[in-house]
């Protein structure tokens, strides 16, 4: 159970706390794992509550850090406690402290059981840390750092997948290309922080209009795009455009300023308008510029 890759780090730690609580009456469980940059991942469960600090600056004399320097697990009394290093092979990767407020001391059987679990704890938590890091790196590679939306690369990948699915179930795919109107004057007059606030709010509004199964992306600058799957008639796509236009026309309040927002939207429908992702984007882009020429003098 502790090595299941689908579990989050918090879920892995919660499972450990339940395990220690059930057979060793543990009321406090504390783990610290050393990071390459010298900081620690600090996990602590006490008084029925857990917390996690990913970049903890722990002092060297704190018990959970001192435990890393111990050659073996040490028992403590009044209350019962056990602390020692977490090892993966011969490498010390962290420290562990387990305490029980209900016991004055752990007996030999409990202490031996806790110590025997330490290598599995080390592997489970360290593996989950590695998976978390990989997932964060993948997210950064596929998402826009300002808005958290899909970036251009992920958008193209999602569109290609949507086309494959639509060919399988004989449905349509809608592609929307969205460009904000008069965005540059906001940056020029109010500064880039205001512009960033507008972009984040536009991202939030687009996500509120689209379904969770659709993809909303920021392609760069003030350009956004959406992949809308399982579209029926073209009128359904036009209805979504109207919702987007209505959602984006409301001004954005930034500090004490009211910033006007509006957008031009172009669309394309697979397979009616184009048969591949590049042509769909081109058609939607051209439609957006036509819409903009009618909206912006």
Secondary structure, DSSP 8 states (H G I E B T S, - for coil): -TT-TTS-HHHHHHHHHHHHHHHH--SEEEEEEE-TTS-EEEEEEETTEEEEEEEE---TTSHHHHGGG-SS-EEETTTEEEEEEEEETTEEEEEEEEEETT-SS--HHHHHHHHHHHHHHHHHHHHHHHHHHHHHHHHHHHB-TTT--B-HHHHHHHHHHHHHHHHHHT-EEEEEEEEETT-HHHHHHH-HHHHHHHHHHHHHHHHHHS-TTSEEEEEETTEEEEEEEEE-SHHHHHHHHHHHHHHHSS-EEETTEEE---EEEEEEEETTT-SSHHHHHHHHHHHHHHHHHHH--
